[in-house]
Amino acid sequence: MKFIAEINVMPLKEILDPQGKAVTGSMKNLGLQEIQNVRVGKHITLELESENESVARQKVDEACRKLLANLIMESYEFELKQVF
């Protein structure tokens, strides 16, 4: 079975996000004062082959924990879709 995982990695809310702060400041410069508290993260898409959805979820979770997210500073979530 083939799957596509859509992964979002974001800085933890407790951690300062300098890139998000810079974007928030730029919004004010563009006249968009209503936009506040921007957080900047990563979106990762990957494809994988697996015998079933449960194993695919385990593999994506392992990839996130071991490589794609720094769990000291970031959290992650993902959606898994089977490709036919």
Beta strands, then each sheet from edge to edge (+ up, - down):
strand 1: 2-11
strand 2: 42-49
strand 3: 74-83
sheet 1: 2+ 1- 3+
end
